[in-house]
Amino acid sequence: MFDREIDGAISQLIEQWDIAERRIKKAEFVTANQVVSSAIFDLRYAGRKLIDAHKLLSTDKWKDDPEEKSRILAFLADATEDCVKSKHDAIDAMMLLCRRGLRGQKEGSAYQESRSSFLTTSGPPGE
């Protein structure tokens, strides 16, 4: 469509964007549809950089100007990195929910009872 290098960068961006979207949807499912805002913000930043790259691609200046092409590739690389950050933020949101759930179980009475009986034993089992 453009050239091999730019097409490759766009393909990487699309792949990372799609993965980030799937992870955000999973995170929202796991967190009972709570908005995973930091992940969505990162996709928004990626979208802005994609628009900036598109603006430069819409002229043919990049075909004859290596600096212009470098700027396009930099925007696409930054957008791809924002997608990677978004994926990580979605995973962090799910892990935070799991951690909160475990903390709630830890504070429950069954945990406290088993912990206190474990701590009051005088030694290893059988002694």
RODO-2510 file (C-alpha; in nm, 4 decimals, decimal comma):
residues 127
     n   res          X          Y          Z
     1     m     0,0000     0,0000     0,0000
     2     f     0,2685     0,2527     0,1030
     3     d     0,6020     0,0757     0,1093
     4     r     0,7295    -0,2398     0,2761
     5     e     0,8687    -0,0664     0,5839
     6     i     0,5625     0,1474     0,6553
     7     d     0,3254    -0,1384     0,5748
     8     g     0,5147    -0,3578     0,8226
     9     a     0,4927    -0,0908     1,0926
    10     i     0,1190    -0,0525     1,0300
    11     s     0,0718    -0,4306     1,0469
    12     q     0,2528    -0,4438     1,3828
    13     l     0,0380    -0,1604     1,5116
    14     i    -0,2829    -0,3332     1,4021
    15     e    -0,1733    -0,6590     1,5666
    16     q    -0,0915    -0,4899     1,8980
    17     w    -0,4084    -0,2791     1,8883
    18     d    -0,6233    -0,5906     1,8383
    19     i    -0,4524    -0,7717     2,1267
    20     a    -0,4935    -0,4674     2,3521
    21     e    -0,8636    -0,4434     2,2681
    22     r    -0,9177    -0,8114     2,3475
    23     r    -0,7358    -0,7759     2,6793
    24     i    -0,9354    -0,4677     2,7718
    25     k    -1,2578    -0,6560     2,6992
    26     k    -1,1392    -0,9476     2,9145
    27     a    -1,0377    -0,7091     3,1922
    28     e    -1,3760    -0,5398     3,1799
    29     f    -1,5447    -0,8810     3,1958
    30     v    -1,3306    -0,9903     3,4908
    31     t    -1,3827    -0,6595     3,6704
    32     a    -1,7607    -0,6645     3,6172
    33     n    -1,7546    -0,4105     3,3328
    34     q    -1,5589    -0,1530     3,5286
    35     v    -1,3789     0,0764     3,2922
    36     v    -1,0119    -0,0056     3,2562
    37     s    -0,9280     0,3607     3,2090
    38     s    -0,5481     0,3522     3,1956
    39     a    -0,5583     0,0903     2,9197
    40     i    -0,8160     0,2910     2,7267
    41     f    -0,6099     0,6085     2,7678
    42     d    -0,3102     0,4325     2,6137
    43     l    -0,5204     0,3302     2,3133
    44     r    -0,6368     0,6891     2,2836
    45     y    -0,2732     0,8046     2,2756
    46     a    -0,2000     0,5420     2,0108
    47     g    -0,4923     0,6709     1,8078
    48     r    -0,3602     1,0250     1,8248
    49     k    -0,0198     0,9115     1,6976
    50     l    -0,1862     0,7112     1,4226
    51     i    -0,3699     1,0263     1,3120
    52     d    -0,0401     1,2161     1,3119
    53     a     0,1190     0,9461     1,0952
    54     h    -0,1825     0,9450     0,8646
    55     k    -0,1598     1,3211     0,8217
    56     l     0,2010     1,2848     0,7031
    57     l     0,1131     0,9887     0,4828
    58     s    -0,1674     1,1808     0,3157
    59     t     0,0900     1,3886     0,1322
    60     d     0,3430     1,2246    -0,0943
    61     k     0,6304     1,4176     0,0624
    62     w     0,7412     1,1092     0,2607
    63     k     0,8234     0,9255    -0,0636
    64     d     1,1066     1,1667    -0,1424
    65     d     1,1995     1,2856     0,2058
    66     p     1,3705     1,0318     0,4363
    67     e     1,3178     1,2580     0,7386
    68     e     0,9434     1,2710     0,6755
    69     k     0,9340     0,8931     0,6417
    70     s     1,1305     0,8627     0,9681
    71     r     0,8740     1,0819     1,1426
    72     i     0,5947     0,8563     1,0147
    73     l     0,7757     0,5455     1,1335
    74     a     0,8381     0,7098     1,4717
    75     f     0,4673     0,7910     1,5107
    76     l     0,3769     0,4324     1,4194
    77     a     0,6376     0,2892     1,6592
    78     d     0,5111     0,5135     1,9412
    79     a     0,1527     0,4114     1,8681
    80     t     0,2528     0,0445     1,8765
    81     e     0,4289     0,0992     2,2104
    82     d     0,1136     0,2641     2,3470
    83     c    -0,0794    -0,0488     2,2465
    84     v     0,1709    -0,2643     2,4348
    85     k     0,1286    -0,0386     2,7401
    86     s    -0,2472    -0,0748     2,7046
    87     k    -0,2170    -0,4550     2,7082
    88     h    -0,0088    -0,4372     3,0253
    89     d    -0,2545    -0,1979     3,1913
    90     a    -0,5427    -0,4353     3,1168
    91     i    -0,3511    -0,7254     3,2712
    92     d    -0,2652    -0,5083     3,5736
    93     a    -0,6355    -0,4289     3,6213
    94     m    -0,7215    -0,7995     3,6247
    95     m    -0,4374    -0,8789     3,8633
    96     l    -0,5438    -0,5981     4,0966
    97     l    -0,8929    -0,7453     4,1121
    98     c    -0,7494    -1,0901     4,1889
    99     r    -0,5293    -0,9423     4,4579
   100     r    -0,8249    -0,7635     4,6157
   101     g    -1,0225    -1,0875     4,6083
   102     l    -0,7418    -1,2768     4,7763
   103     r    -0,7043    -1,0036     5,0350
   104     g    -1,0755    -1,0326     5,1100
   105     q    -1,0420    -1,4075     5,1554
   106     k    -0,7348    -1,3582     5,3707
   107     e    -0,9294    -1,1293     5,5995
   108     g    -1,2139    -1,3805     5,6251
   109     s    -1,2627    -1,5886     5,9383
   110     a    -1,1635    -1,9245     5,7867
   111     y    -0,8220    -1,7892     5,6963
   112     q    -0,7725    -1,6311     6,0363
   113     e    -0,8755    -1,9517     6,2164
   114     s    -0,6429    -2,1723     6,0132
   115     r    -0,3613    -1,9199     6,0485
   116     s    -0,3982    -1,8949     6,4256
   117     s    -0,4118    -2,2743     6,4678
   118     f    -0,1028    -2,3095     6,2509
   119     l     0,0846    -2,0492     6,4529
   120     t    -0,0081    -2,2080     6,7880
   121     t     0,1266    -2,5542     6,7079
   122     s     0,4410    -2,6311     6,9018
   123     g     0,6282    -2,7926     6,6166
   124     p     0,6043    -2,9971     6,3022
   125     p     0,3191    -3,2496     6,2734
   126     g     0,3760    -3,5651     6,4745
   127     e     0,5745    -3,4026     6,7514
***
